Amino acid sequence: MSFTVEILQNNLLPLPEPLCTALGFAVGDILVCEMNIERNEMRMVKHTDQTLSDEAIEATSNLTRVISLSADE
């Protein structure tokens, strides 16, 4: 499975619905993001601890929370 997306303003990364469904990602999930610069790609998996606060997520360099863009527009 391969998807290509462009990073938006404020470093937002849109995740297509089919990708979220296939990987079991949902709004509120915490993801680990691993960048592979040599291949120009990013790997994302669910973090083992889904109870982290937003502050704890911000304190890391590789965690993010899945949000709904439609709610913020």
N, C-alpha and C positions, 0 to 999 in steps of 0.2 A: 504494500500500500504506500502510495506516495502522493503528497499534496504540496503544492507550491502556493505560498501566501506572501504578501508584502507586509513589512512592519509599518504600522501607521504612526501618526503623530503621537507623542508621549510614550513611544515604545510599545504601543498596543499591538498584539499579534492576534488577528482574527482566526479563530478555529472553525472551519466549516462544520456544519451539523453532521454530515456523514462521518467525519473524522472523530468527532466527540462521541458519537454513537458507537463506532467501531472500537474505540479505546476505552469506553466506559467513563469518559470525563463528563462532569456535570457542573453547573454553576455552584460555586462555593468550594470546589475541590482545590487542594493545594498541590501544585506540580513542581517537580524538580526539572530544571532546564539545563541541558548540557550542550554547549556549543562546540561544533567541530569546524573550525575555521578552514582547515585544509579542504574539506568537502563542501564548505559553504552551506551547512545544514545545522539544524537544532534537533535534539532528541528530548522528548518530554515524557515523563512517567509520573504516576501519582506518588506523592511523598508518603512515607510510612506513618507519619504523625499528622493526622488530619485535624488536630485540635489546636494548632498554633494560632496565636492572635495575629492581627495585621502588623503589629509592632514587631513581633518575632520574625515574621516573613520579611519585613523591610530590613531587618538587621542582617539578613543573609544576602549573598550575592547571586544565588541561583534558584530561589524559590519564588513562585508567583501564585496568585489565586485566580481561578477562572471566574470572570464576571460576565454579565450580560451587557453588551453594548446597547441593545435596544432600550434598556432601562435608563441608560445614561444620556441618550440623545435628546 
